[in-house]
Amino acid sequence: MFRRLIFSAVFVGIFSGLIFSAAQHFTVTPILLSAELFEQADAAPVHQHGEMAAGMDMSAAEPEEWGPSDGLERSSYTAGANILAGIGFASLFLVVMSQLVLRQKIQLSQLSLKEGVMGGLLAYAIFFAIPSLGLPPEIPGSSADLLKNRQSWWLLSVTASGLGLMLMIFAPLKYKALGIVSGLVPFIVGAPHYDGAMFTHPDPAAVASLDALHQQFLVATGLSNLLFWLVLGAGCALLLKGWIYRQPLTSSAAN
């Protein structure tokens, strides 16, 4: 069964990662590229001024950090990262669902596409929707991406909201209130926020355009992440019932 779990996680991870990458390519990436144009335009006058003042060629400046070039290289790195994330999340998803089946929290006979979709929605809430209430996704050029402790708060939010939702769904009634408290902990602590303006571009028209791009980015990332989790959850549920547990559960299968 362990081997089937691994193969299933790889298959679902590759499939969901490719679907996610395709959705990002047509919705998220164009917004990012547009935002980066404003970021580059904002930085250009600084470089030109430095070049004239120092009498130096631009090649003599400090080299920038490496990053994949736009186009196929960038898309390939994004797809690779999404596939690896998909395999990791599918592994976690399958292990959790298997334990719920073995502990009879979910009946194998009732496991279907619907349960997979519901599980995907739950994971979407834990890993994206709830953390986004405190720290919405940001586009290039935003002052918020200067914060160094955003990842720590995200990890706190995922852990606390995941534990809270599990308690509210599976725990006895007397413990469900603890789930609500757990889910509120990250917001009681407070997400790190930049006190200044989100965009510091000197051109007001550019700021207005960046604000519009940011709103589009929130919608695009929300929908593409939702698609990823729905595909991942549905795929894991179908493979869990149709392949991993092809034979009826017995005491030997449970071991």
JOURNOR-V424399 format. One record per pair of residues at least 12 apart in sequence whose C-alpha atoms are under 10 Angstrom apart, sorted by the first residue. I is the first residue (numbers start at 1). J is the second residue. D is the distance in Angstrom with one decimal. If there is no record, write none. Layout:
I | J | D
I | J | D
//
This chain:
1 | 243 | 9.5
1 | 244 | 6.3
1 | 245 | 7.8
1 | 253 | 8.1
1 | 254 | 9.5
1 | 255 | 9.8
2 | 95 | 9.7
2 | 244 | 8.7
3 | 244 | 9.0
4 | 239 | 9.2
4 | 240 | 8.9
4 | 243 | 7.6
4 | 244 | 5.6
4 | 245 | 9.1
5 | 90 | 9.3
5 | 91 | 7.3
5 | 94 | 6.9
5 | 95 | 7.9
5 | 98 | 9.2
5 | 236 | 9.4
5 | 239 | 9.0
5 | 240 | 8.0
5 | 243 | 9.3
5 | 244 | 6.6
5 | 245 | 9.9
6 | 87 | 9.0
6 | 90 | 9.2
6 | 91 | 7.0
6 | 94 | 9.1
6 | 95 | 9.9
6 | 244 | 9.9
7 | 87 | 9.7
7 | 91 | 9.5
7 | 244 | 9.5
8 | 87 | 9.0
8 | 90 | 8.1
8 | 91 | 8.2
8 | 94 | 8.4
8 | 235 | 8.7
8 | 236 | 7.3
8 | 239 | 6.7
8 | 240 | 8.1
8 | 243 | 8.6
8 | 244 | 7.9
9 | 86 | 8.1
9 | 87 | 5.4
9 | 88 | 7.6
9 | 89 | 8.1
9 | 90 | 4.9
9 | 91 | 5.0
9 | 92 | 8.6
9 | 93 | 8.6
9 | 94 | 7.2
9 | 95 | 9.6
9 | 232 | 9.4
9 | 235 | 9.3
9 | 236 | 7.6
9 | 239 | 9.3
10 | 83 | 8.7
10 | 84 | 8.8
10 | 86 | 8.1
10 | 87 | 5.2
10 | 88 | 8.5
10 | 90 | 7.7
10 | 91 | 8.0
11 | 83 | 9.7
11 | 86 | 9.3
11 | 87 | 7.8
11 | 90 | 9.0
11 | 235 | 9.0
11 | 236 | 9.4
11 | 239 | 9.7
12 | 83 | 9.1
12 | 86 | 7.2
12 | 87 | 6.9
12 | 89 | 9.5
12 | 90 | 6.5
12 | 91 | 9.1
12 | 231 | 8.3
12 | 232 | 6.2
12 | 233 | 8.9
12 | 234 | 9.3
12 | 235 | 6.0
12 | 236 | 6.7
12 | 239 | 8.7
13 | 82 | 8.3
13 | 83 | 5.6
13 | 84 | 7.0
13 | 85 | 7.3
13 | 86 | 3.9
13 | 87 | 3.8
13 | 88 | 7.3
13 | 89 | 7.5
13 | 90 | 5.9
13 | 91 | 8.4
13 | 228 | 9.8
13 | 231 | 9.6
13 | 232 | 7.2
13 | 235 | 9.2
13 | 236 | 9.4
14 | 79 | 9.2
14 | 80 | 9.0
14 | 82 | 8.3
14 | 83 | 5.0
14 | 84 | 7.7
14 | 85 | 9.2
14 | 86 | 6.6
14 | 87 | 6.7
14 | 90 | 9.7
14 | 232 | 9.7
15 | 83 | 7.7
15 | 86 | 8.2
15 | 87 | 9.3
15 | 228 | 9.5
15 | 231 | 8.3
15 | 232 | 8.2
15 | 235 | 8.9
16 | 82 | 8.3
16 | 83 | 7.3
16 | 85 | 9.5
16 | 86 | 6.3
16 | 87 | 8.7
16 | 90 | 9.1
16 | 227 | 8.6
16 | 228 | 5.8
16 | 229 | 7.9
16 | 230 | 8.8
16 | 231 | 5.8
16 | 232 | 5.6
16 | 233 | 9.3
16 | 234 | 10.0
16 | 235 | 8.4
17 | 78 | 9.4
17 | 79 | 6.6
17 | 80 | 8.0
17 | 81 | 8.2
17 | 82 | 4.8
17 | 83 | 4.2
17 | 84 | 7.6
17 | 85 | 7.4
17 | 86 | 5.4
17 | 87 | 8.1
17 | 228 | 7.2
17 | 229 | 9.9
17 | 231 | 9.3
17 | 232 | 8.7
18 | 78 | 9.7
18 | 79 | 6.3
18 | 80 | 8.7
18 | 82 | 7.3
18 | 83 | 6.7
18 | 86 | 9.1
18 | 228 | 9.1
19 | 79 | 9.2
19 | 82 | 9.3
19 | 83 | 9.5
19 | 224 | 8.9
19 | 227 | 8.0
19 | 228 | 6.9
19 | 231 | 8.2
19 | 232 | 9.8
20 | 78 | 9.7
20 | 79 | 8.1
20 | 82 | 7.1
20 | 83 | 8.7
20 | 86 | 9.1
20 | 223 | 9.9
20 | 224 | 6.3
20 | 225 | 7.1
20 | 226 | 9.2
20 | 227 | 7.0
20 | 228 | 5.2
20 | 229 | 9.0
20 | 231 | 9.0
20 | 232 | 9.9
21 | 75 | 7.8
21 | 76 | 9.1
21 | 77 | 10.0
21 | 78 | 6.9
21 | 79 | 5.3
21 | 80 | 8.9
21 | 81 | 9.3
21 | 82 | 6.7
21 | 83 | 8.5
21 | 224 | 8.6
21 | 228 | 9.0
22 | 75 | 9.2
22 | 79 | 8.3
22 | 224 | 9.1
23 | 220 | 8.8
23 | 221 | 9.2
23 | 223 | 8.7
23 | 224 | 5.7
23 | 225 | 8.9
23 | 227 | 8.2
23 | 228 | 8.8
24 | 75 | 9.3
24 | 78 | 9.1
24 | 79 | 9.4
24 | 220 | 7.8
24 | 221 | 7.6
24 | 223 | 9.5
24 | 224 | 6.4
24 | 225 | 8.9
25 | 75 | 7.4
25 | 78 | 9.3
25 | 79 | 9.5
25 | 224 | 9.9
26 | 220 | 9.4
26 | 224 | 9.9
27 | 216 | 9.0
27 | 217 | 8.3
27 | 219 | 9.3
27 | 220 | 5.8
27 | 221 | 8.0
27 | 223 | 9.2
27 | 224 | 8.0
28 | 139 | 9.9
28 | 216 | 8.6
28 | 217 | 6.4
28 | 218 | 9.2
28 | 219 | 9.1
28 | 220 | 5.7
28 | 221 | 6.4
28 | 222 | 9.9
28 | 223 | 9.8
28 | 224 | 8.1
29 | 70 | 9.9
29 | 74 | 9.8
29 | 75 | 8.9
29 | 217 | 9.3
29 | 220 | 9.5
29 | 221 | 9.9
30 | 213 | 9.9
30 | 217 | 9.6
31 | 139 | 8.2
31 | 140 | 9.6
31 | 210 | 9.6
31 | 212 | 10.0
31 | 213 | 6.3
31 | 214 | 8.2
31 | 216 | 7.5
31 | 217 | 6.5
31 | 220 | 8.8
32 | 138 | 9.7
32 | 139 | 6.4
32 | 140 | 6.8
32 | 141 | 9.9
32 | 213 | 8.4
32 | 214 | 9.3
32 | 217 | 8.0
33 | 70 | 8.6
33 | 139 | 9.6
33 | 140 | 8.8
34 | 139 | 9.7
34 | 140 | 9.2
34 | 209 | 9.5
34 | 210 | 8.7
34 | 213 | 8.0
35 | 139 | 6.6
35 | 140 | 5.8
35 | 141 | 7.0
35 | 142 | 9.4
35 | 206 | 9.6
35 | 209 | 8.6
35 | 210 | 6.5
35 | 211 | 9.8
35 | 213 | 7.1
35 | 214 | 8.6
35 | 217 | 9.9
36 | 139 | 8.3
36 | 140 | 5.8
36 | 141 | 7.1
36 | 210 | 9.8
37 | 140 | 9.3
37 | 141 | 9.5
38 | 140 | 8.7
38 | 141 | 7.6
38 | 201 | 8.0
38 | 203 | 9.8
38 | 206 | 7.0
38 | 207 | 9.0
38 | 209 | 9.0
38 | 210 | 7.9
39 | 140 | 6.9
39 | 141 | 5.4
39 | 142 | 9.1
39 | 199 | 9.9
39 | 200 | 9.9
39 | 201 | 8.0
39 | 206 | 9.7
39 | 210 | 9.7
40 | 140 | 9.9
40 | 141 | 9.0
41 | 201 | 9.2
41 | 206 | 9.9
42 | 141 | 9.0
42 | 200 | 9.2
42 | 201 | 6.3
42 | 202 | 7.6
42 | 203 | 8.8
42 | 206 | 9.5
43 | 201 | 9.4
47 | 61 | 9.0
82 | 228 | 9.5
86 | 228 | 8.4
86 | 229 | 9.1
86 | 232 | 7.5
87 | 232 | 9.4
89 | 123 | 9.4
89 | 229 | 9.3
89 | 232 | 8.3
89 | 233 | 9.6
90 | 229 | 9.6
90 | 232 | 6.6
90 | 233 | 7.9
90 | 235 | 8.9
90 | 236 | 6.8
91 | 236 | 8.9
93 | 116 | 9.8
93 | 119 | 8.5
93 | 120 | 9.0
93 | 123 | 8.7
93 | 232 | 8.5
93 | 233 | 7.4
93 | 236 | 7.1
93 | 237 | 9.1
94 | 232 | 10.0
94 | 233 | 8.9
94 | 235 | 9.9
94 | 236 | 6.1
94 | 237 | 7.9
94 | 239 | 9.1
94 | 240 | 7.2
94 | 244 | 9.7
95 | 236 | 9.9
95 | 240 | 9.9
97 | 111 | 9.7
97 | 116 | 9.4
97 | 119 | 8.9
97 | 233 | 9.9
97 | 236 | 8.5
97 | 237 | 7.9
97 | 240 | 8.1
98 | 237 | 9.6
98 | 240 | 7.6
98 | 241 | 9.7
98 | 244 | 9.3
98 | 245 | 9.3
98 | 254 | 9.7
99 | 254 | 9.5
100 | 170 | 9.9
101 | 240 | 9.7
101 | 241 | 10.0
101 | 249 | 9.3
101 | 254 | 9.6
102 | 249 | 8.2
102 | 250 | 9.7
102 | 251 | 9.7
102 | 253 | 9.3
102 | 254 | 6.5
102 | 255 | 9.5
103 | 254 | 9.4
105 | 170 | 7.9
108 | 237 | 9.8
108 | 240 | 8.8
108 | 241 | 6.7
108 | 245 | 8.4
108 | 248 | 8.7
108 | 249 | 8.4
109 | 241 | 8.1
109 | 248 | 9.4
110 | 241 | 9.3
111 | 237 | 6.7
111 | 238 | 7.9
111 | 240 | 8.5
111 | 241 | 6.7
111 | 242 | 9.7
112 | 234 | 8.1
112 | 235 | 9.9
112 | 236 | 9.9
112 | 237 | 6.3
112 | 238 | 6.3
112 | 239 | 9.7
112 | 240 | 9.4
112 | 241 | 7.6
112 | 242 | 9.5
113 | 230 | 9.9
113 | 233 | 8.4
113 | 234 | 5.4
113 | 235 | 8.0
113 | 236 | 9.2
113 | 237 | 6.4
113 | 238 | 6.3
113 | 241 | 9.9
114 | 233 | 9.4
114 | 234 | 7.5
114 | 237 | 8.7
114 | 238 | 9.7
115 | 233 | 8.2
115 | 234 | 7.6
115 | 237 | 7.0
115 | 238 | 9.3
116 | 229 | 9.6
116 | 230 | 7.6
116 | 231 | 8.6
116 | 232 | 8.1
116 | 233 | 4.5
116 | 234 | 4.1
116 | 235 | 7.2
116 | 236 | 6.8
116 | 237 | 4.8
116 | 238 | 7.4
116 | 240 | 9.8
117 | 229 | 8.1
117 | 230 | 5.3
117 | 231 | 7.7
117 | 232 | 8.5
117 | 233 | 5.5
117 | 234 | 5.2
117 | 235 | 8.9
117 | 236 | 9.6
117 | 237 | 8.4
118 | 229 | 9.8
118 | 230 | 8.1
118 | 233 | 7.6
118 | 234 | 8.4
119 | 229 | 8.5
119 | 230 | 8.0
119 | 232 | 9.2
119 | 233 | 5.7
119 | 234 | 8.0
119 | 236 | 9.5
119 | 237 | 8.7
120 | 226 | 8.1
120 | 227 | 9.1
120 | 228 | 8.5
120 | 229 | 4.8
120 | 230 | 4.7
120 | 231 | 7.5
120 | 232 | 6.7
120 | 233 | 4.3
120 | 234 | 7.1
120 | 235 | 9.7
120 | 236 | 9.4
120 | 237 | 9.7
121 | 226 | 7.4
121 | 227 | 9.6
121 | 229 | 6.7
121 | 230 | 6.5
121 | 233 | 8.0
122 | 162 | 8.8
122 | 165 | 8.3
122 | 166 | 9.6
122 | 229 | 8.8
122 | 230 | 9.6
122 | 233 | 9.3
123 | 158 | 9.6
123 | 162 | 8.2
123 | 165 | 9.9
123 | 226 | 9.4
123 | 229 | 6.8
123 | 230 | 9.0
123 | 232 | 9.7
123 | 233 | 8.3
124 | 222 | 9.3
124 | 225 | 7.3
124 | 226 | 6.2
124 | 227 | 9.3
124 | 228 | 8.6
124 | 229 | 5.9
124 | 230 | 8.1
124 | 233 | 9.7
125 | 158 | 9.1
125 | 161 | 8.5
125 | 162 | 8.7
125 | 165 | 9.5
125 | 226 | 9.0
125 | 229 | 9.6
126 | 157 | 7.9
126 | 158 | 5.5
126 | 159 | 8.2
126 | 160 | 8.9
126 | 161 | 5.9
126 | 162 | 5.6
126 | 163 | 9.3
126 | 164 | 9.6
126 | 165 | 8.3
126 | 183 | 9.8
127 | 154 | 8.6
127 | 155 | 9.1
127 | 157 | 8.4
127 | 158 | 5.7
127 | 159 | 9.1
127 | 161 | 8.8
127 | 162 | 8.3
127 | 225 | 9.5
127 | 229 | 9.5
128 | 154 | 9.2
128 | 157 | 9.7
128 | 158 | 8.4
128 | 221 | 9.4
128 | 222 | 7.8
128 | 225 | 7.5
128 | 226 | 8.6
128 | 229 | 9.7
129 | 158 | 9.9
129 | 222 | 7.6
129 | 225 | 9.2
129 | 226 | 9.0
130 | 154 | 9.4
130 | 157 | 7.4
130 | 158 | 7.9
130 | 161 | 7.5
130 | 162 | 9.8
130 | 183 | 9.1
130 | 186 | 9.9
130 | 187 | 10.0
131 | 153 | 8.4
131 | 154 | 6.0
131 | 155 | 8.8
131 | 156 | 9.0
131 | 157 | 5.8
131 | 158 | 6.9
131 | 161 | 8.7
131 | 186 | 8.8
131 | 187 | 9.5
131 | 191 | 9.1
132 | 154 | 8.7
132 | 157 | 9.5
132 | 218 | 9.3
132 | 222 | 9.1
133 | 157 | 10.0
133 | 187 | 9.1
133 | 191 | 9.3
134 | 150 | 9.8
134 | 153 | 8.8
134 | 154 | 8.6
134 | 157 | 8.8
134 | 186 | 8.5
134 | 187 | 7.1
134 | 190 | 7.7
134 | 191 | 5.5
134 | 192 | 8.3
134 | 193 | 8.8
135 | 150 | 7.6
135 | 151 | 9.8
135 | 153 | 8.6
135 | 154 | 7.8
135 | 157 | 10.0
135 | 190 | 9.9
135 | 191 | 6.6
135 | 192 | 7.8
135 | 193 | 8.0
136 | 214 | 9.8
136 | 217 | 9.9
136 | 218 | 7.3
136 | 221 | 9.9
136 | 222 | 9.8
137 | 214 | 8.5
137 | 215 | 9.9
137 | 217 | 7.7
137 | 218 | 6.4
137 | 219 | 9.9
137 | 221 | 7.7
137 | 222 | 9.0
138 | 198 | 9.3
138 | 213 | 10.0
138 | 214 | 6.9
138 | 215 | 9.6
138 | 217 | 7.8
138 | 218 | 8.0
138 | 221 | 10.0
139 | 199 | 9.9
139 | 210 | 8.4
139 | 211 | 9.6
139 | 213 | 7.9
139 | 214 | 6.2
139 | 215 | 9.7
139 | 217 | 7.2
139 | 218 | 9.1
140 | 199 | 9.5
140 | 210 | 9.2
140 | 214 | 9.3
141 | 198 | 8.4
141 | 199 | 6.4
141 | 200 | 7.9
141 | 201 | 8.1
141 | 207 | 9.8
141 | 210 | 8.3
142 | 194 | 9.8
142 | 197 | 8.6
142 | 198 | 5.3
142 | 199 | 5.2
142 | 200 | 7.8
142 | 201 | 9.4
142 | 210 | 8.8
142 | 211 | 9.7
142 | 214 | 9.1
143 | 193 | 9.6
143 | 194 | 6.9
143 | 195 | 9.3
143 | 196 | 7.7
143 | 197 | 7.2
143 | 198 | 5.2
143 | 199 | 6.1
143 | 200 | 7.4
144 | 192 | 8.9
144 | 193 | 6.8
144 | 194 | 5.5
144 | 195 | 8.9
144 | 196 | 9.0
144 | 197 | 9.0
144 | 198 | 6.5
144 | 199 | 8.8
145 | 193 | 9.7
145 | 194 | 8.8
145 | 198 | 9.5
146 | 193 | 10.0
146 | 194 | 8.3
147 | 192 | 7.5
147 | 193 | 7.8
147 | 194 | 7.4
148 | 192 | 9.1
149 | 191 | 9.1
149 | 192 | 7.1
149 | 193 | 9.8
150 | 191 | 7.6
150 | 192 | 6.4
150 | 193 | 8.7
151 | 192 | 9.9
152 | 191 | 9.5
152 | 192 | 9.6
153 | 186 | 7.2
153 | 187 | 9.5
153 | 189 | 8.8
153 | 190 | 8.3
153 | 191 | 6.2
153 | 192 | 7.5
154 | 186 | 8.6
154 | 191 | 8.4
155 | 186 | 9.5
156 | 183 | 9.9
156 | 185 | 8.5
156 | 186 | 6.3
156 | 187 | 9.9
156 | 189 | 9.6
156 | 191 | 9.9
157 | 182 | 9.4
157 | 183 | 7.7
157 | 184 | 8.9
157 | 185 | 7.9
157 | 186 | 5.3
157 | 187 | 8.1
157 | 189 | 9.9
157 | 191 | 9.2
158 | 183 | 9.1
158 | 186 | 8.9
159 | 182 | 8.9
159 | 183 | 8.9
159 | 186 | 9.3
160 | 179 | 8.6
160 | 180 | 9.6
160 | 181 | 8.9
160 | 182 | 5.3
160 | 183 | 5.4
160 | 184 | 7.9
160 | 185 | 6.8
160 | 186 | 7.0
161 | 179 | 8.1
161 | 180 | 8.6
161 | 181 | 9.4
161 | 182 | 6.4
161 | 183 | 4.4
161 | 184 | 7.7
161 | 185 | 8.5
161 | 186 | 8.3
162 | 179 | 9.0
162 | 182 | 8.7
162 | 183 | 7.7
163 | 178 | 9.4
163 | 179 | 6.8
163 | 180 | 9.6
163 | 182 | 6.9
163 | 183 | 7.6
164 | 176 | 8.2
164 | 177 | 8.9
164 | 178 | 7.0
164 | 179 | 3.6
164 | 180 | 5.9
164 | 181 | 7.3
164 | 182 | 5.0
164 | 183 | 5.0
164 | 184 | 8.6
164 | 185 | 9.7
165 | 178 | 9.8
165 | 179 | 6.1
165 | 180 | 7.8
165 | 182 | 8.6
165 | 183 | 7.4
166 | 179 | 7.3
167 | 179 | 5.0
167 | 180 | 8.4
167 | 182 | 9.0
167 | 183 | 10.0
168 | 180 | 7.3
168 | 183 | 9.9
198 | 210 | 9.5
198 | 211 | 8.7
199 | 211 | 8.1
//
